[in-house]
Structure formats: C-alpha cells, structure tokens
Amino acid sequence: MPLENLTVNRICLHEIYRRADDGGAVVPPSFATGLLNLPANAAGAFKSRVVAAFKGTAKCMEMLIRSSGPGSAFANGVALIAKSDADFVEHSRVFANDLASAQTSRGYPGGLVVVFDGTVGNPATSFFAVMKAELHDGFVKTADLQAQFLRDLFLSPKTKLYKIGIFITDGQQHDGDLPSGWAATVYDTGLSASSRDGAATYFYSSFLGLDIPENAAHNVKKFFEHTKEFIKISNVPEQEKVNLYNSLYSYLKLDRGANIQTSEFADTYMDDELGEAYQAHMQRQHFPQGVVPKDLSEVSGSLRLRKLRFPRSITLSGPPDAVRDLVEVEAVEGDDRGQWTRITIRGPIEGQQ
C-alpha cells in the first residue's frame, strides 16, 4: 500500500516499558510534554521511514476495524486529528497507556510510542498513525574517523524494530456510522507473504482493535494447521496418524474439489467418534463450518513434500501422492528402549548419497 504524497503534520513521542514480571502491574509510561520538533532533514528521514515501510506488500496488511466505539484506538485517533497542538499532546497519551496495558507479558519489549497525523494521497485526505519503535544501541562515525557509541537509538536505516498502524479516511461523507470511510493498514516485520499469523496480535488486535480479514487462502492455511494439530494430539495409534496425515495432504493437494469443509473431511477420512471430536476441535478454533473455497496459495509450499521424522535426524520425505501410494508405515514392538517403526517402500533404491 504505497503512501503517495505523504505529509506529516504533528508527531508526539511517549515511552513505555517492559513489565516487571508476567501478569504484573503495568509500569507507568513516560509522557512527552510537547510535540516533537524536528529539523527539515530529520523530518524528511522520518517521513521516508514511514513511506518505505508501506512501500511493499509483504510486511503490510489491510485490516478490518473491529473496535470503533468510545475509548477504542480508532475513536481516539479520529478525535486526535481535530485537536489543537496542546490537546494533541495531552490526548495522545492514551495510546501509550493502552499499548502498555496490551503488552501483558515481559516477552514484549518496551519502546517509544510515536503518534502522528497528516495527509496522504491526491487529493489529500487525513490520516492518523501509531508506531511502536523499539530502542537499540549503535555506533556513529565522528569527524576524526573515530566512533561514538550511542544508546536508545530508534528508526535507524537498517533497523526493523518497529510496527505501525495507520488509519486513512477517504475524505467522503458517509451516511453510516464510523468506521465507514476509513481504512486501516498495519506494517509489522513479523508478517510475510505466506504467514499472516506472524503479526504481533497484542499490537494489531488488543491495542488497535483490528482483525485480520478472512479470505479463502488464509482459511485453507488455518484448516491445514488446525487439522494437523488435531491429528498430533489425537489418542489414536501412530499408524492411523500416518494415514490421517496422508489423507489431509490428499484432500488438499490431490482432490479435485473446488471447496473444503470440516464435515466432509471428517466423514471421508474418520470414524464417527473421531470425526465428532475433530469437528468440535475445529469449532473451538473458530474455523468456519460451511464450505471454504480451496485457495492453496498460502499452503502450496507446505504441501510440496510429505515428511516423516525419526530419531537422530532420520527423515523420509517425498511428494504426498508418492508417500501415500508407495510407503507403508507400521508400528512394531521394539526392544526395551521403545517402539520401532517398520517402513515398506514398494520400489527399489534408485540412488544413494
């Protein structure tokens, strides 16, 4: 989502801290007393960092605005745009408080909460944004070709330690209630083209009140992952688990159907008792019970090979259809050190390394 013709009007910094211990009290943030005043070159560098973050699509995702009522990040940001400079500083503190509260674990580091607004596009429309920028250390070159060590750096050119949520209005009058006419996009280095679940949930969901939009490709990925999880934890013999894994790969990659459905998978590949447990598991994961279009774009890499792992880094792998048709796996009694596995491959050795 390229940000064309971006203008940043006001910026305010606050600092939040890592919790003292998991589940403990929030460490009170430190609040700025005024707007951030940057010289022209620094203001240009800040703008370029924001534009660069949203330049590509791999680390950005347009999201659904779930929370838009009083007290939500969205409502606070919309109100922020109309504030005077002094009130902007005061009102922006709510974002630091809310993000500190959303970080419920010591696993979430502290950092700077950067609240800013401005305009974007042509014709220009208003936006507000919230950035979490983590602090780091670094060296800078001095005039005499020495180096100076600096602490608490942020937004240096190579760092990826920041997340941004930006809310942009379309500038039109809308009859419906908010958030009509607004779009939200999140930049997060945890995102990738094949994994949308890498985004920090505490930031986009708990803090900003956003949801990842559902689509067919993402639902198929969730079906694949949640079904594998169910097979792994099921109280069935290992040989049956092998067959279920084979069935999952076949259902997604080899079956020519245009849709997938949990009930169909259960009815086709499981007995009644296991099928009921599986559907209950998928419902607990909030997976749709109806049909889902079979878009494999987010799981195509995972479906390329079927792998069986054994002790001491021994791995048997191959295309899912070949493993299904040519490999027979059977659990057998071993010695006193544990169970063994007998593998029968219907074919000769074609080469060794």
C-alpha positions in Angstrom: 0.0 0.0 0.0 2.2 2.9 -1.2 1.7 6.2 0.7 1.7 8.8 -2.1 2.1 12.4 -1.3 2.5 11.8 2.4 2.7 14.9 4.6 3.3 14.5 8.4 1.8 17.4 10.4 2.4 16.6 14.1 4.4 14.0 16.0 4.5 13.2 19.7 6.7 10.6 21.5 5.9 8.7 24.7 7.9 5.8 26.2 6.5 2.5 27.5 8.4 -0.1 29.5 8.7 -3.9 29.8 6.6 -5.3 32.6 8.4 -6.1 35.8 7.1 -9.7 35.7 4.5 -11.6 33.7 1.0 -10.6 34.6 2.3 -7.9 36.9 1.3 -4.3 37.2 1.9 -2.0 34.2 5.0 0.2 34.5 3.7 3.7 34.1 4.8 5.3 30.7 6.8 8.4 30.4 4.9 11.2 28.6 6.2 13.9 26.3 5.3 17.5 27.3 5.2 18.8 23.8 5.3 18.0 20.1 8.4 16.5 18.6 10.2 19.3 16.8 12.5 18.0 14.0 14.8 19.9 11.6 14.0 19.6 8.0 16.4 16.7 7.3 15.2 14.7 10.3 11.6 15.3 9.4 12.4 14.0 5.9 14.1 10.9 7.3 11.1 10.1 9.5 8.8 10.5 6.5 11.0 8.3 4.4 10.9 5.5 7.0 7.1 5.5 7.1 6.9 5.6 3.3 9.4 2.8 3.0 7.5 0.6 5.5 4.3 0.7 3.4 6.0 0.6 0.0 5.7 -3.2 -0.4 3.0 -5.6 0.4 5.0 -8.5 2.1 5.1 -6.8 5.6 1.8 -4.8 5.3 -1.8 -5.9 5.6 -5.1 -4.0 5.3 -7.2 -5.0 8.3 -10.8 -4.8 9.5 -11.6 -2.2 12.1 -13.3 -4.2 14.8 -13.4 -1.7 17.6 -14.6 1.8 16.8 -16.6 2.8 19.9 -15.7 5.3 22.6 -12.3 4.5 24.1 -11.1 2.5 21.1 -7.8 3.3 19.4 -9.8 4.2 16.3 -12.1 6.6 18.1 -9.2 8.2 19.9 -7.3 8.8 16.7 -10.2 10.3 14.8 -10.7 12.7 17.7 -7.0 13.4 17.8 -7.0 14.9 14.3 -9.3 17.8 15.3 -7.3 18.7 18.4 -5.1 21.7 18.9 -1.4 21.1 19.2 -1.5 21.3 23.0 -4.5 19.0 23.2 -2.9 16.7 20.7 0.0 16.1 23.1 -2.3 15.5 26.0 -4.8 13.3 24.2 -2.1 11.2 22.6 -1.0 9.9 26.0 -4.0 7.5 25.9 -2.1 5.5 23.2 0.9 4.9 25.4 -1.3 3.8 28.3 -3.3 1.5 26.1 -0.3 -0.1 24.5 1.4 -0.6 27.8 -1.7 -2.4 29.0 -1.9 -4.5 25.9 1.6 -5.8 26.5 0.7 -8.4 29.1 4.0 -10.3 29.2 7.6 -9.5 29.8 8.2 -11.0 26.4 7.1 -7.7 24.9 9.8 -5.1 25.0 9.4 -1.5 25.8 10.0 1.3 23.3 8.7 4.5 22.0 5.1 5.1 21.1 5.1 7.6 18.2 1.7 9.2 17.5 1.4 11.3 14.3 -1.1 12.7 11.9 -1.1 14.3 8.5 -2.4 13.9 5.0 -1.9 11.4 2.2 -2.9 10.9 -1.5 -4.1 13.2 -4.2 -6.5 14.8 -3.4 -5.1 14.8 0.1 -7.1 13.1 2.9 -6.4 12.9 6.6 -4.7 10.1 8.5 -3.5 9.3 11.9 -1.0 6.6 12.8 0.6 5.0 15.8 4.1 3.4 15.7 5.9 1.3 18.3 9.6 1.7 17.8 12.0 -0.4 19.9 15.2 1.1 21.1 18.6 -0.3 20.3 22.3 0.6 20.6 24.7 1.6 17.8 27.8 3.4 16.7 28.2 6.7 14.8 31.2 7.9 12.9 32.8 11.1 14.3 34.6 13.8 12.2 38.0 12.4 13.2 37.2 8.9 12.0 36.6 7.6 15.4 33.3 6.1 16.6 30.9 7.1 19.3 28.6 4.6 21.0 25.0 5.7 21.4 22.2 4.1 23.3 18.5 4.4 22.8 18.6 4.7 19.0 15.4 4.2 17.0 14.3 4.2 13.4 17.9 3.9 12.1 18.0 3.0 8.4 18.7 -0.7 8.9 16.5 -1.5 11.9 13.3 -3.4 11.6 12.3 -3.0 15.2 9.0 -1.1 14.7 5.3 -1.6 13.9 2.9 0.9 12.5 -0.9 1.1 12.4 -2.2 3.8 10.0 -5.8 4.8 9.6 -6.8 6.8 6.5 -10.1 8.4 5.6 -11.4 8.5 2.1 -12.4 12.1 2.6 -16.0 11.5 1.6 -19.3 12.0 3.5 -20.8 8.7 4.7 -24.3 8.1 6.0 -23.2 5.2 8.1 -21.6 5.3 11.4 -17.8 5.1 11.9 -15.7 3.4 10.8 -17.4 3.9 7.4 -15.0 5.7 5.1 -11.9 4.7 6.9 -9.3 2.0 6.1 -6.6 0.6 8.5 -3.3 -0.9 7.4 -0.6 -2.4 9.7 3.1 -2.7 9.0 4.8 -5.5 11.0 8.1 -7.2 10.2 6.5 -10.4 11.6 4.3 -10.6 8.5 5.3 -12.4 5.4 3.6 -13.3 2.2 3.0 -16.9 3.3 2.3 -16.3 7.0 -0.1 -13.6 8.2 -0.2 -15.1 11.7 3.3 -13.8 12.4 2.0 -10.3 13.1 2.0 -9.3 16.8 -1.5 -9.9 18.0 -1.1 -7.6 21.0 -0.4 -4.7 18.7 -3.0 -5.0 16.0 -5.8 -6.7 17.9 -5.5 -5.9 21.6 -4.2 -2.4 21.1 -5.5 -1.2 17.8 -8.8 -3.1 17.8 -8.2 -4.6 14.3 -8.8 -8.0 12.8 -7.1 -9.9 10.0 -9.7 -10.1 7.2 -10.8 -13.6 6.4 -10.2 -14.9 2.9 -10.1 -18.3 1.3 -6.3 -18.7 1.2 -6.0 -17.8 4.9 -8.8 -20.1 5.8 -7.3 -23.0 3.9 -4.0 -22.4 5.8 -5.9 -22.4 9.1 -7.6 -25.7 8.1 -4.3 -27.3 7.3 -2.6 -26.2 10.6 -5.6 -26.9 12.9 -6.2 -30.3 11.3 -2.5 -31.2 11.7 -2.7 -30.1 15.3 -5.7 -32.3 15.9 -4.1 -35.3 14.4 -1.0 -34.8 16.5 -2.9 -34.7 19.8 -5.4 -37.4 19.0 -5.3 -40.5 21.1 -5.1 -42.9 18.1 -2.3 -45.3 17.1 0.7 -43.9 15.3 -0.1 -45.8 12.1 -3.6 -44.3 12.0 -2.0 -40.8 12.4 0.2 -41.5 9.4 -2.9 -42.4 7.4 -4.7 -39.2 8.6 -1.8 -37.0 7.6 -1.7 -38.7 4.2 -5.4 -38.1 3.9 -5.0 -34.4 4.8 -2.4 -33.9 2.1 -4.5 -35.8 -0.4 -7.6 -33.8 0.4 -5.9 -30.5 -0.2 -3.5 -31.2 -3.0 -4.9 -34.2 -4.9 -8.6 -34.0 -4.5 -10.1 -32.1 -7.5 -12.9 -30.5 -5.5 -13.1 -26.7 -5.5 -14.0 -26.4 -1.8 -13.1 -27.8 1.5 -15.3 -28.4 4.6 -14.5 -29.9 8.0 -17.6 -32.1 8.0 -16.6 -33.5 4.6 -13.1 -34.3 5.7 -14.4 -35.9 8.9 -17.0 -38.0 7.1 -14.5 -39.1 4.4 -11.4 -40.0 6.5 -12.5 -40.5 10.1 -14.8 -42.8 12.0 -17.8 -41.3 13.8 -16.2 -40.8 17.2 -13.0 -39.3 15.9 -14.9 -37.2 13.4 -17.1 -35.7 16.1 -14.0 -34.8 18.2 -12.3 -33.3 15.1 -15.3 -31.1 14.3 -15.5 -30.0 17.9 -11.8 -29.1 17.8 -12.3 -27.0 14.6 -15.2 -25.2 16.2 -13.1 -24.3 19.2 -10.6 -22.9 16.8 -13.4 -20.7 15.3 -13.0 -22.3 11.9 -16.0 -21.9 9.5 -18.3 -24.9 9.5 -19.5 -24.1 5.9 -17.6 -24.7 2.7 -14.4 -22.7 2.0 -13.0 -22.2 -1.5 -9.9 -24.2 -1.9 -7.3 -21.5 -2.5 -3.9 -23.2 -1.9 -1.7 -20.1 -2.4 -0.7 -19.9 1.3 0.0 -23.6 1.8 1.5 -24.6 -1.6 5.0 -24.8 -0.2 3.9 -26.9 2.8 2.1 -29.3 0.5 5.1 -29.9 -1.8 6.6 -32.6 0.4 5.3 -35.1 3.0 7.8 -35.7 5.7 8.1 -38.4 8.4 10.8 -37.7 11.1 12.5 -40.3 13.2 15.2 -40.2 15.9 18.7 -39.0 15.2 17.6 -36.7 12.3 16.4 -39.5 10.1 13.7 -38.1 7.7 11.7 -39.8 5.0 10.2 -37.3 2.5 8.6 -37.3 -0.8 5.6 -36.0 -2.8 2.4 -36.6 -0.9 0.9 -38.8 -3.6 4.1 -41.0 -3.8 4.2 -41.4 0.0 0.5 -42.4 0.0 0.9 -44.9 -2.8 4.4 -46.4 -2.2 5.1 -46.1 1.5 3.7 -48.3 4.2 4.4 -47.4 7.8 3.8 -49.9 10.6 4.5 -49.6 14.4 6.1 -52.8 15.7 7.3 -53.9 19.1 10.9 -52.9 19.7 13.3 -53.7 22.5 13.3 -52.3 26.0 14.3 -48.9 24.7 10.9 -48.3 23.0 8.8 -48.9 20.0 10.1 -49.4 16.5 8.8 -48.5 13.1 8.7 -50.7 10.0 8.7 -48.9 6.7 8.0 -50.7 3.5 8.6 -48.9 0.2 7.2 -50.5 -2.9 10.1 -49.9 -5.1 13.9 -50.4 -5.3 16.7 -48.0 -4.2 17.4 -45.7 -7.2 20.4 -44.0 -5.7 22.4 -43.1 -2.6 24.4 -40.2 -1.4 
